[in-house]
Amino acid sequence: MHPATHPTASAPDGRTYRTPLLRRRLLRGMLAAVLTLPLVGMAAACGDDAGSDGKTKISIFWWGGDARAQLTAQALDLYTKKNPDVTFETVWQANQGYFDKLATLTAGGNPPDIFQIDDNYLTEYAARNATLDLKKYQDSGDLDTSKFPPSLLQYGVVDGKLAGLAAGENTQGLVYNKTLLTKNGLPEPTTGMSWEEHIAWAEQVSKKTGVPGTMDASAIDKAFWVWLRQQGKDLYSGNDLGFTVEDVTRWFELWKDARDRGATPTPDVIHEGNATDITKQLVVTGKAGTSWVWVNQMPELKKNTADELGVIAYPGDPSAQWARASMYWSIFRGSKNADLAADVINFLVNDPEAVKLLGTDRGLPSNLDLRRVVSDDTTDEAMKQSIAVETELAETFGDAPQVPIKGHSKVRAELIKAAENAQYGRVTPAEAAAQFVEACKAAIAS
């Protein structure tokens, strides 16, 4: 390439943002349209280098729905507007089946330059050497992480390598039906309530309203994880489990007590809550007073109910929560366009216009300065609420845990299986706990 042009945008403090790697590149030509196609019915045309028009094509693959596709297309179109010699081949699909397709692509089926991944699989892909170490770009400033919370950045490090850069930040959120509580003269739950206090509160909600006060969280891995950290344990310790059968037994017994007291729905309804997507969580279908979600999901929940919703931290000490990467951007290790791909990722997380376009769809902006800008600019009250709650909780965040180890997705599935066995009374909490730990050990060893 030749000497670079300097595309710029205004940052919140009045400085200009420059795409760093493009200082070494001349990106010429006309505006290129971003092609955004769902994966259904087509083969993923990933990994292309340069087209017949001399433009460099970057392939990018993510999961999500139509709204995410439109927002991402707009952000990439903005990149092309500023860098006319770069075009994109974008492929997206629903979450279900996404990682099966990604495994096929990265195993030799024409992998994308950039792909979206989460903490269920980051360690696994890093262990396969499928992810490029992004640290050299961070060290050079080509990936500017100076405005990232340190624990959020650390949550993308696997074996000393930066395997993924957080596309957004998230943390656990207990969402409750504020309208239901107000209508019945009941108090709202508060951050800092113990787990026992939460269950006692939920029992009162059930008795007063006829609506089960809380979704049973025994099958929800993020709730179990927070609870473990509050006990001085963790989900993982190095390459092993960070908990014992006794720990799981206590967790399952906590929720058996809640069910016995009528604080939760029946097992069939709990199963429905475990199996449905965010748009059908029990708090919005009216089948429970609370649901256990991620804070950034508030806007999506609000679209599916006319009731007013509130959100707080999970019960117990809120310092057990952390700045979690809602998802990451990673670069395929064999990409022919790795430098340019790094510049695209830097643009998506640090360019003011791009970050405004993307909003909180992939979590709260990782760049703290731009997070404030998005909060100030948005007219979406649920989005404002999400940002405000996460900002408040960030003041108490503890250190991030290690990124989940290989087999984490199986561990999550086994927790649901064991918890539901206990919920339906097929086994005792202790028996379910023993089955779960045995299955987990097999999952992380495979």
HELIX and SHEET records of a PDB file:
HELIX    1   1 PRO A   20  ARG A   24  5                                   5    
HELIX    2   2 ASP A   66  LYS A   82  1                                  17    
HELIX    3   3 TYR A   98  THR A  106  1                                   9    
HELIX    4   4 LEU A  122  ALA A  127  1                                   6    
HELIX    5   5 LYS A  135  SER A  140  1                                   6    
HELIX    6   6 PRO A  150  GLN A  154  1                                   5    
HELIX    7   7 LYS A  178  LYS A  183  1                                   6    
HELIX    8   8 TRP A  195  THR A  209  1                                  15    
HELIX    9   9 ASP A  221  GLN A  230  1                                  10    
HELIX   10  10 VAL A  245  ASP A  260  1                                  16    
HELIX   11  11 PRO A  267  ALA A  275  1                                   9    
HELIX   12  12 ILE A  278  LYS A  280  5                                   3    
HELIX   13  13 LEU A  282  THR A  285  1                                   4    
HELIX   14  14 VAL A  295  GLN A  297  5                                   3    
HELIX   15  15 MET A  298  LYS A  302  1                                   5    
HELIX   16  16 PRO A  318  ALA A  320  5                                   3    
HELIX   17  17 ALA A  338  ASN A  350  1                                  13    
HELIX   18  18 PRO A  352  LEU A  358  1                                   7    
HELIX   19  19 LEU A  368  ASP A  377  1                                  10    
HELIX   20  20 GLU A  381  ALA A  394  1                                  14    
HELIX   21  21 HIS A  408  GLN A  423  1                                  16    
HELIX   22  22 PRO A  429  ALA A  445  1                                  17    
SHEET    1   A 2 THR A   8  SER A  10  0                                        
SHEET    2   A 2 THR A  16  ARG A  18 -1                                        
SHEET    1   B 6 LEU A  35  PRO A  38  0                                        
SHEET    2   B 6 VAL A  86  GLN A  93  1                                        
SHEET    3   B 6 THR A  56  TRP A  63  1                                        
SHEET    4   B 6 ILE A 114  ILE A 117  1                                        
SHEET    5   B 6 ARG A 324  ILE A 331 -1                                        
SHEET    6   B 6 LEU A 165  ASN A 170 -1                                        
SHEET    1   C 2 VAL A 157  VAL A 158  0                                        
SHEET    2   C 2 LYS A 161  LEU A 162 -1                                        
SHEET    1   D 3 THR A 290  TRP A 294  0                                        
SHEET    2   D 3 GLN A 172  ASN A 177 -1                                        
SHEET    3   D 3 LEU A 309  ILE A 312 -1                                        
SHEET    1   E 2 TYR A 236  SER A 237  0                                        
SHEET    2   E 2 ASP A 240  LEU A 241 -1                                        
END                                                                             
